[in-house]
Structure formats: C-alpha cells, structure tokens
C-alpha cells in the first residue's frame, strides 16, 4: 500500500504493481507533486525530480538503530551516538519552537556543526554501503 498525506487528507493506493515505482506512479500524486516529499528513502522515489525529498524523522532514527542491531562494526558506538545526537537536535528544536520561534536558528554554534559533520563522516567511513556488482545473482534492472 502506498499513501500520500497532508495535515488533513490521506490518499491510499493498493496496486497490482506491488511496491515498485510503477505503483507510486499509479497513485498519481508524486509524479506531479512540487512540494517537499517526506519519505523512507526508498530508492524508487529518486526518479521523481519535480519535488524536494527529505527523510522521515522516524526513519532517520531507524537507520542507525538497524546498524546498531545488525552491523558487525556497530561495536564502534557510532549508531548509539548518532541516535543521541538526533535526540539532542530534536530537544533543541522543540525548545526553540516553545519560545515562539518558527524557523530554526541559523546561528548554530560552530562546535555543534563540527560534531554533526564529524558524526556523518564517521558513519560513512564505518558503515558505507559496498558497491553492488551489476551482474550479481538476484539483481534485476529494476531493483536499483
């Protein structure tokens, strides 16, 4: 099932194409959407260039949680630290909004920006996705 939602409306679509790009197209919203699509980073969404894309916050935490649970190199503590950093950013943002501010501050302290960038570089270095051999068994032209 694919869904598309606003604050007040939700469209549901079940399709014989399953969960692939053709099913997303058949729902009919994302191909002509021009706003910001918040989603789970499913590779099939990449082909819809008419809108901006951003990762759902729940998935931003699920990814490092999965690394912590299943990745052999998770012993380095990166995933737990990243989850902590995301929680800290959420608490900071919530406090900022409670003070009546709507846009986030652009004057984030240099140390925080450095920490965020360093965590990102560390995660990429430790948990990079290995290159996929195009001719590997089970890989199809549509599997991305």
One Martini backbone bead per residue (centre of mass of N, CA, C, O) as a GRO file, in nm:
protein
  144
    1UNK     BB    1   0.097   0.036   0.022
    2UNK     BB    2   0.019   0.366  -0.065
    3UNK     BB    3   0.087   0.702   0.048
    4UNK     BB    4  -0.066   1.033   0.084
    5UNK     BB    5  -0.008   1.336   0.284
    6UNK     BB    6  -0.160   1.562   0.489
    7UNK     BB    7  -0.300   1.721   0.754
    8UNK     BB    8  -0.612   1.631   0.620
    9UNK     BB    9  -0.508   1.414   0.402
   10UNK     BB   10  -0.553   1.073   0.258
   11UNK     BB   11  -0.397   0.852   0.031
   12UNK     BB   12  -0.479   0.532  -0.105
   13UNK     BB   13  -0.276   0.251  -0.253
   14UNK     BB   14  -0.347  -0.041  -0.438
   15UNK     BB   15  -0.130  -0.255  -0.638
   16UNK     BB   16  -0.022  -0.480  -0.884
   17UNK     BB   17   0.284  -0.362  -0.868
   18UNK     BB   18   0.312  -0.309  -0.572
   19UNK     BB   19   0.614  -0.130  -0.448
   20UNK     BB   20   0.686   0.017  -0.693
   21UNK     BB   21   0.711   0.272  -0.914
   22UNK     BB   22   0.442   0.210  -1.060
   23UNK     BB   23   0.268   0.249  -0.804
   24UNK     BB   24   0.343   0.541  -0.754
   25UNK     BB   25   0.238   0.643  -1.024
   26UNK     BB   26  -0.061   0.537  -0.992
   27UNK     BB   27  -0.141   0.731  -0.766
   28UNK     BB   28  -0.059   1.039  -0.899
   29UNK     BB   29   0.116   1.245  -0.716
   30UNK     BB   30   0.434   1.252  -0.740
   31UNK     BB   31   0.464   1.326  -1.051
   32UNK     BB   32   0.318   1.636  -0.964
   33UNK     BB   33   0.485   1.712  -0.729
   34UNK     BB   34   0.633   2.033  -0.566
   35UNK     BB   35   0.722   1.979  -0.294
   36UNK     BB   36   0.780   1.801   0.007
   37UNK     BB   37   0.905   1.478   0.036
   38UNK     BB   38   0.826   1.252   0.291
   39UNK     BB   39   1.041   0.965   0.356
   40UNK     BB   40   1.219   0.632   0.347
   41UNK     BB   41   1.431   0.621   0.095
   42UNK     BB   42   1.322   0.494  -0.137
   43UNK     BB   43   1.461   0.458  -0.446
   44UNK     BB   44   1.197   0.510  -0.621
   45UNK     BB   45   1.184   0.829  -0.556
   46UNK     BB   46   1.429   0.949  -0.723
   47UNK     BB   47   1.263   0.992  -1.009
   48UNK     BB   48   1.126   1.245  -0.856
   49UNK     BB   49   1.212   1.581  -0.956
   50UNK     BB   50   0.966   1.792  -0.881
   51UNK     BB   51   1.083   1.750  -0.590
   52UNK     BB   52   1.156   1.744  -0.271
   53UNK     BB   53   1.366   1.557  -0.041
   54UNK     BB   54   1.299   1.377   0.272
   55UNK     BB   55   1.354   1.236   0.577
   56UNK     BB   56   1.207   1.066   0.796
   57UNK     BB   57   1.252   1.078   1.130
   58UNK     BB   58   1.203   0.780   1.195
   59UNK     BB   59   1.423   0.683   0.985
   60UNK     BB   60   1.668   0.834   1.105
   61UNK     BB   61   1.662   0.624   1.350
   62UNK     BB   62   1.638   0.338   1.220
   63UNK     BB   63   1.906   0.316   1.077
   64UNK     BB   64   2.103   0.318   1.326
   65UNK     BB   65   1.952   0.091   1.474
   66UNK     BB   66   2.016  -0.127   1.264
   67UNK     BB   67   2.316  -0.105   1.284
   68UNK     BB   68   2.337  -0.178   1.587
   69UNK     BB   69   2.199  -0.466   1.544
   70UNK     BB   70   2.351  -0.582   1.250
   71UNK     BB   71   2.632  -0.455   1.258
   72UNK     BB   72   2.954  -0.556   1.313
   73UNK     BB   73   3.069  -0.240   1.352
   74UNK     BB   74   2.885  -0.126   1.598
   75UNK     BB   75   3.102  -0.126   1.833
   76UNK     BB   76   3.187   0.186   1.792
   77UNK     BB   77   2.905   0.363   1.867
   78UNK     BB   78   2.778   0.538   1.643
   79UNK     BB   79   2.472   0.482   1.652
   80UNK     BB   80   2.417   0.578   1.941
   81UNK     BB   81   2.529   0.864   1.897
   82UNK     BB   82   2.335   0.945   1.671
   83UNK     BB   83   2.075   0.914   1.829
   84UNK     BB   84   2.155   1.124   2.042
   85UNK     BB   85   2.187   1.362   1.845
   86UNK     BB   86   1.895   1.359   1.739
   87UNK     BB   87   1.765   1.407   2.016
   88UNK     BB   88   1.904   1.676   2.071
   89UNK     BB   89   1.792   1.823   1.822
   90UNK     BB   90   1.496   1.791   1.902
   91UNK     BB   91   1.506   1.939   2.173
   92UNK     BB   92   1.609   2.207   2.062
   93UNK     BB   93   1.380   2.259   1.862
   94UNK     BB   94   1.146   2.252   2.067
   95UNK     BB   95   1.247   2.486   2.242
   96UNK     BB   96   1.245   2.696   2.017
   97UNK     BB   97   0.935   2.675   1.963
   98UNK     BB   98   0.837   2.742   2.258
   99UNK     BB   99   0.957   3.047   2.218
  100UNK     BB  100   0.812   3.121   1.917
  101UNK     BB  101   0.975   2.993   1.697
  102UNK     BB  102   0.987   2.882   1.365
  103UNK     BB  103   1.253   2.912   1.269
  104UNK     BB  104   1.554   2.812   1.261
  105UNK     BB  105   1.852   2.867   1.358
  106UNK     BB  106   2.155   2.986   1.196
  107UNK     BB  107   2.337   3.003   1.482
  108UNK     BB  108   2.499   2.753   1.509
  109UNK     BB  109   2.730   2.626   1.674
  110UNK     BB  110   3.030   2.522   1.562
  111UNK     BB  111   3.053   2.262   1.735
  112UNK     BB  112   2.789   2.133   1.632
  113UNK     BB  113   2.859   2.120   1.335
  114UNK     BB  114   3.112   1.953   1.368
  115UNK     BB  115   2.974   1.709   1.503
  116UNK     BB  116   2.780   1.639   1.275
  117UNK     BB  117   2.996   1.601   1.053
  118UNK     BB  118   3.167   1.388   1.200
  119UNK     BB  119   2.943   1.175   1.222
  120UNK     BB  120   2.896   1.143   0.920
  121UNK     BB  121   3.183   1.056   0.842
  122UNK     BB  122   3.198   0.813   1.030
  123UNK     BB  123   2.957   0.657   0.915
  124UNK     BB  124   3.063   0.631   0.626
  125UNK     BB  125   3.330   0.490   0.696
  126UNK     BB  126   3.195   0.243   0.869
  127UNK     BB  127   2.892   0.224   0.684
  128UNK     BB  128   2.923   0.161   0.402
  129UNK     BB  129   2.808   0.092   0.092
  130UNK     BB  130   2.861  -0.144  -0.106
  131UNK     BB  131   2.926  -0.230  -0.399
  132UNK     BB  132   2.738  -0.337  -0.675
  133UNK     BB  133   2.716  -0.599  -0.875
  134UNK     BB  134   2.553  -0.593  -1.172
  135UNK     BB  135   2.589  -0.933  -1.209
  136UNK     BB  136   2.447  -1.026  -0.977
  137UNK     BB  137   2.258  -1.227  -0.824
  138UNK     BB  138   1.923  -1.093  -0.818
  139UNK     BB  139   1.976  -0.866  -1.013
  140UNK     BB  140   1.788  -0.612  -1.146
  141UNK     BB  141   1.693  -0.345  -1.338
  142UNK     BB  142   1.471  -0.260  -1.090
  143UNK     BB  143   1.641  -0.276  -0.802
  144UNK     BB  144   1.878  -0.042  -0.790
   0.00000   0.00000   0.00000
